[in-house]
């Protein structure tokens, strides 16, 4: 069933119910690893921080993860939990 739901035309994502979650999972895992290194914390804590930042900023976890992977967002221990590349000193 899952493989059937994942099978889709790459130009017709609107009719692919599982395309988005499966496509973004690797990026979320990669971002979690990057946050782990940036903050020196466990993977579980890094994922929680990623999710909290997404919630606090009203964005999806996938969007925040993409910013981390693309080095547009760097996590630190500030009150906001992350800052954009342009904000870093």
C-alpha positions as CSV (number, residue, x, y, z in Angstrom):
1,X,0.0,0.0,0.0
2,X,2.7,2.5,0.9
3,X,4.7,1.8,-2.3
4,X,1.5,2.3,-4.3
5,X,0.8,5.7,-2.6
6,X,4.5,6.7,-3.2
7,X,4.3,5.9,-6.9
8,X,3.5,9.1,-8.7
9,X,4.2,11.2,-11.7
10,X,7.0,13.6,-10.7
11,X,5.2,16.5,-12.5
12,X,1.9,15.8,-10.7
13,X,2.8,16.1,-7.0
14,X,-0.8,17.2,-6.1
15,X,-1.9,13.6,-6.5
16,X,0.9,12.0,-4.6
17,X,-0.2,11.7,-1.0
18,X,3.1,10.4,0.4
19,X,5.6,12.2,-1.9
20,X,6.3,15.2,0.3
21,X,6.9,13.4,3.7
22,X,9.2,10.8,2.2
23,X,11.1,13.3,0.0
24,X,11.8,15.6,3.0
25,X,12.8,13.0,5.6
26,X,16.4,12.8,4.6
27,X,16.8,16.5,4.8
28,X,15.3,16.6,8.3
29,X,17.7,13.9,9.4
30,X,20.6,15.7,7.9
31,X,19.6,19.0,9.6
32,X,19.2,17.2,12.9
33,X,22.8,15.9,12.6
34,X,24.1,19.4,11.8
35,X,22.3,20.8,14.8
36,X,23.8,18.1,16.9
37,X,27.3,19.2,15.9
38,X,26.5,22.9,16.2
39,X,25.2,22.6,19.8
40,X,27.0,19.5,21.1
41,X,23.7,17.8,22.0
42,X,22.0,14.4,21.3
43,X,20.1,13.7,18.1
44,X,16.8,13.5,20.1
45,X,17.4,17.0,21.6
46,X,18.5,18.4,18.2
47,X,15.2,17.1,16.6
48,X,13.2,18.7,19.4
49,X,15.0,22.0,18.8
50,X,14.4,21.8,15.1
51,X,10.7,21.1,15.7
52,X,10.4,23.8,18.3
53,X,12.0,26.4,16.0
54,X,9.6,25.5,13.2
55,X,6.6,25.8,15.6
56,X,7.9,29.1,17.1
57,X,8.4,30.7,13.6
58,X,5.2,29.3,12.1
59,X,7.1,27.3,9.5
60,X,7.2,23.6,8.6
61,X,9.9,21.3,9.9
62,X,10.9,20.6,6.3
63,X,11.3,24.3,5.5
64,X,13.5,24.9,8.6
65,X,15.5,21.8,7.9
66,X,16.1,23.0,4.3
67,X,17.5,26.3,5.7
68,X,19.8,24.4,8.1
69,X,21.1,22.1,5.4
70,X,21.6,25.1,3.0
71,X,23.4,26.9,5.8
72,X,20.9,29.8,5.9
73,X,20.1,29.0,9.6
74,X,22.6,28.2,12.3
75,X,21.4,27.0,15.7
76,X,23.0,28.4,18.9
77,X,22.0,28.7,22.5
78,X,20.4,32.1,22.2
79,X,16.8,32.8,23.4
80,X,15.5,32.2,19.9
81,X,17.4,28.9,19.3
82,X,18.7,29.9,15.8
83,X,19.7,32.7,13.7
84,X,20.1,33.3,10.0
85,X,23.5,33.4,8.4
86,X,23.2,37.2,7.9
87,X,22.6,37.7,11.6
88,X,25.8,35.9,12.7
89,X,28.7,38.2,13.8
